[in-house]
Amino acid sequence: MFGTYFRVGFYGSKFGDLDEQEFVYKEPAITKLPEISHRLEGFYGQCFGEDSVEVIKDSAPVDKRKLDPNKAYIQITFVEPYFDEYEMKDRVTYFEKNFNLCRFMYTTPFTMDGRPRGELSEQYKRNTILTTMHAFPYIKTRINIIQKEEFILTPIEVAIEDMRKKTQELTAATNQEPPDAKMLQMVLQGSVGATVNQVRNPNKPDDDFLHTFLLVIFFALISCTGRSTSSQTHLTFCSQALLSARCMKTLFKRGSVMKAGQQNFCGTL
């Protein structure tokens, strides 16, 4: 009943009435992006010829002026159900979070010079919210998109969102009963290890996590001069929650369930 969702856009005169139409596809829950890409490319390849169909690999806005008029293009993007904060209060159970879905979101990272990714102070993010004509589950597995909203996040807002998501992951991992050692390890590596590896100075191997973590936060703040003080304060609170509460709680719990031979990992973190 529940599934995985993808935004599919069609571009090119070969598609006829489908040209520039966008849909949300519902696929089985275990479907991965390469699977649906391969299936749609194969299907339309049989219709128009294999050499005439091309899958657009990114989720950036499509500029039709740059497309070959003799080809059919398909853009496929993984999307997630989107809820406003007030909706989340009424969608508590797994069923409620997967029923009556008509809004979806996907994220596109970008920089002002055209690159998808850059330094912390250059990293912007475009959140795109899609509204479908009908709600899933539906009698059809694809529904037309009738509305699209875009919100641009500045570098400091990107940092706030990333901190909030990581804190939520840590909360879920530490509250799981019984504790899952592998899940705790993966979450910690993504929260602590990744941050250290991204900014650690190879000439100073003794830098500890606290030092490098604070460098990340400090760099995010000073690199966004001119942004609102409230955003800086919000980022500070998010970083404190991630560092002082969740990371330490997860570390202690990870230490309590670690097996022989894993002490070095916990010691490193």
VMD Tcl script that draws the C-alpha trace (Angstrom):
set ca {
  {0.00 0.00 0.00}
  {2.75 2.43 0.95}
  {5.50 3.22 -1.50}
  {8.38 5.33 -2.72}
  {7.73 8.44 -4.78}
  {9.51 10.03 -7.74}
  {8.97 13.19 -9.73}
  {9.13 12.46 -13.47}
  {9.33 15.25 -16.04}
  {9.06 14.79 -19.82}
  {10.77 17.17 -22.25}
  {10.87 17.13 -26.04}
  {8.44 17.29 -28.94}
  {8.60 13.49 -29.31}
  {6.41 13.20 -26.22}
  {3.56 15.14 -27.85}
  {1.07 16.23 -25.19}
  {3.42 14.98 -22.45}
  {6.04 17.59 -23.36}
  {6.90 19.64 -20.25}
  {4.42 17.66 -18.17}
  {5.45 16.52 -14.71}
  {4.07 13.69 -12.61}
  {4.63 12.06 -9.25}
  {5.04 8.29 -9.64}
  {4.29 5.88 -6.84}
  {6.57 2.84 -6.86}
  {6.96 -0.15 -4.51}
  {8.64 0.83 -1.26}
  {11.96 -0.84 -2.11}
  {12.32 0.84 -5.54}
  {15.59 2.73 -6.09}
  {16.18 5.64 -8.45}
  {18.29 3.59 -10.93}
  {15.50 1.02 -11.21}
  {12.77 3.42 -12.28}
  {15.24 5.30 -14.49}
  {16.22 2.10 -16.30}
  {12.59 1.04 -16.70}
  {11.34 4.35 -18.14}
  {14.38 4.75 -20.36}
  {13.81 1.24 -21.73}
  {10.08 1.77 -22.25}
  {10.40 5.06 -24.13}
  {13.48 3.76 -25.90}
  {11.25 1.14 -27.50}
  {8.81 3.89 -28.52}
  {11.27 6.42 -29.96}
  {14.50 4.48 -30.40}
  {17.24 3.89 -27.82}
  {19.43 6.68 -29.20}
  {16.58 9.19 -28.99}
  {15.93 8.93 -25.25}
  {18.12 10.46 -22.57}
  {17.68 10.60 -18.81}
  {18.66 13.88 -17.14}
  {20.84 12.93 -14.19}
  {20.29 15.93 -11.91}
  {17.29 17.73 -10.39}
  {18.23 21.24 -11.56}
  {15.64 23.23 -13.55}
  {15.62 22.13 -17.20}
  {16.54 24.71 -19.83}
  {14.85 23.52 -23.04}
  {17.08 25.76 -25.13}
  {20.00 23.49 -24.28}
  {18.20 20.28 -25.25}
  {18.51 18.47 -28.56}
  {15.12 18.93 -30.35}
  {15.50 15.47 -31.90}
  {15.66 13.72 -28.54}
  {13.22 12.88 -25.76}
  {14.41 13.75 -22.26}
  {13.21 12.31 -18.96}
  {14.12 13.86 -15.62}
  {13.58 11.63 -12.59}
  {13.96 12.83 -9.00}
  {13.34 11.10 -5.70}
  {10.75 13.02 -3.64}
  {9.46 12.68 -0.10}
  {6.02 13.45 1.34}
  {5.94 16.99 2.66}
  {3.96 18.22 5.66}
  {3.67 21.60 7.28}
  {4.47 21.77 10.98}
  {0.81 21.94 11.95}
  {0.11 18.79 9.89}
  {2.77 16.81 11.73}
  {0.75 17.16 14.93}
  {-2.06 15.14 13.36}
  {0.17 12.67 11.50}
  {1.65 10.63 14.30}
  {1.46 7.02 13.15}
  {3.23 5.44 10.19}
  {-0.13 5.02 8.45}
  {-1.05 8.68 8.89}
  {2.30 9.75 7.44}
  {1.73 7.63 4.32}
  {-1.95 8.23 3.58}
  {-3.71 11.11 1.80}
  {-0.46 12.44 0.31}
  {-0.64 15.26 -2.22}
  {2.44 17.35 -1.40}
  {6.01 16.24 -1.99}
  {9.43 17.85 -1.73}
  {12.88 17.45 -3.22}
  {16.08 19.38 -2.64}
  {18.60 20.72 -5.14}
  {21.99 21.94 -3.85}
  {23.64 24.75 -5.82}
  {26.13 27.60 -5.66}
  {25.90 31.05 -7.19}
  {28.61 30.24 -9.74}
  {26.67 27.28 -11.15}
  {28.36 24.38 -9.35}
  {26.10 21.98 -7.45}
  {28.34 21.96 -4.38}
  {30.90 24.28 -2.88}
  {32.40 25.50 0.36}
  {30.25 25.91 3.45}
  {29.87 29.63 2.87}
  {28.85 29.08 -0.77}
  {26.37 26.25 -0.38}
  {22.77 27.16 -1.17}
  {19.81 24.82 -1.39}
  {16.58 24.97 -3.36}
  {13.62 23.21 -1.74}
  {10.88 22.46 -4.27}
  {7.40 21.56 -3.03}
  {5.07 19.81 -5.47}
  {1.28 19.52 -5.24}
  {-0.51 16.76 -7.15}
  {-4.00 16.81 -8.63}
  {-5.12 13.91 -6.44}
  {-3.84 12.34 -3.23}
  {-2.02 9.02 -2.88}
  {-2.99 6.23 -2.54}
  {-4.94 6.56 -5.80}
  {-6.33 4.28 -8.48}
  {-3.41 5.31 -10.71}
  {0.28 5.08 -9.88}
  {1.12 8.45 -11.38}
  {-0.62 11.79 -10.80}
  {-0.16 15.14 -12.53}
  {1.67 17.90 -10.70}
  {-0.51 21.02 -10.66}
  {1.55 23.36 -8.50}
  {5.22 23.96 -7.76}
  {6.71 26.18 -5.04}
  {10.41 26.92 -4.60}
  {12.24 28.19 -1.52}
  {15.91 29.16 -1.55}
  {17.91 28.46 1.60}
  {21.00 30.59 2.28}
  {24.22 28.94 3.54}
  {23.37 29.60 7.19}
  {19.83 28.25 6.68}
  {21.29 25.16 5.02}
  {23.47 24.63 8.09}
  {20.45 25.00 10.39}
  {18.44 22.45 8.39}
  {21.33 19.96 8.31}
  {21.85 20.31 12.06}
  {18.15 19.79 12.74}
  {17.99 16.67 10.57}
  {21.10 15.19 12.14}
  {19.72 15.84 15.62}
  {16.48 14.06 14.67}
  {18.48 11.07 13.40}
  {20.45 10.92 16.64}
  {17.25 11.17 18.68}
  {15.65 8.28 16.79}
  {18.80 6.15 17.13}
  {19.19 6.72 20.87}
  {15.50 6.14 21.64}
  {15.35 2.82 19.81}
  {14.76 -0.17 22.09}
  {16.56 -2.47 22.11}
  {19.55 -0.39 20.96}
  {20.90 -1.17 17.49}
  {24.71 -1.02 17.61}
  {25.11 -0.81 13.83}
  {22.57 2.00 13.50}
  {24.22 3.95 16.33}
  {27.60 3.55 14.66}
  {26.32 4.77 11.27}
  {24.60 7.79 12.78}
  {27.66 8.70 14.82}
  {29.95 8.37 11.83}
  {27.66 10.66 9.87}
  {27.46 13.21 12.69}
  {30.90 13.20 14.25}
  {33.28 11.44 11.91}
  {32.12 13.22 8.77}
  {32.40 16.66 10.35}
  {35.91 16.00 11.59}
  {37.07 14.57 8.29}
  {35.72 17.52 6.35}
  {37.61 20.19 8.27}
  {40.47 18.44 10.08}
  {43.90 19.85 9.42}
  {46.15 16.93 8.38}
  {49.12 18.69 9.99}
  {47.34 18.68 13.36}
  {46.11 15.14 13.93}
  {45.44 15.80 17.61}
  {42.58 18.24 16.96}
  {39.59 16.99 18.91}
  {36.00 16.90 17.76}
  {34.89 19.84 19.89}
  {37.51 22.10 18.33}
  {36.69 21.15 14.77}
  {32.95 21.25 15.38}
  {33.16 24.77 16.77}
  {35.28 25.78 13.78}
  {32.49 24.64 11.48}
  {29.91 26.66 13.39}
  {32.15 29.70 13.66}
  {32.93 29.58 9.95}
  {29.23 29.33 9.10}
  {28.47 32.37 11.22}
  {31.25 34.68 10.09}
  {30.84 33.73 6.43}
  {27.21 34.86 6.37}
  {27.71 38.46 7.43}
  {24.60 40.49 6.90}
  {22.16 37.66 7.58}
  {19.63 38.02 10.36}
  {20.78 37.64 13.94}
  {17.89 35.22 14.53}
  {19.36 32.79 11.97}
  {22.74 32.91 13.67}
  {21.13 32.33 17.06}
  {19.08 29.44 15.65}
  {22.20 27.82 14.23}
  {23.95 28.17 17.57}
  {21.07 26.46 19.39}
  {21.00 23.65 16.80}
  {24.74 23.09 17.14}
  {24.51 23.03 20.94}
  {21.70 20.45 20.77}
  {23.69 18.26 18.40}
  {26.94 18.50 20.34}
  {26.01 18.69 24.00}
  {22.95 16.45 24.10}
  {22.49 14.07 21.22}
  {26.07 13.26 20.23}
  {27.17 12.61 23.79}
  {24.08 10.55 24.60}
  {24.59 8.47 21.47}
  {28.28 7.99 22.26}
  {27.50 6.74 25.75}
  {24.81 4.40 24.47}
  {27.09 3.17 21.68}
  {29.74 2.43 24.28}
  {27.29 0.42 26.36}
  {26.38 -1.93 23.48}
  {29.71 -2.15 21.64}
  {31.25 -5.53 21.10}
  {34.82 -6.67 21.54}
  {37.15 -5.08 19.04}
  {35.02 -1.92 18.66}
  {36.60 0.03 21.49}
  {38.98 1.80 19.11}
  {36.06 3.17 17.12}
  {34.36 4.61 20.19}
  {37.66 5.98 21.41}
  {38.22 7.75 18.09}
  {34.76 9.34 18.16}
}
mol new
graphics top color blue
foreach p $ca { graphics top sphere $p radius 0.5 }
foreach p [lrange $ca 0 end-1] q [lrange $ca 1 end] { graphics top cylinder $p $q radius 0.2 }
display resetview
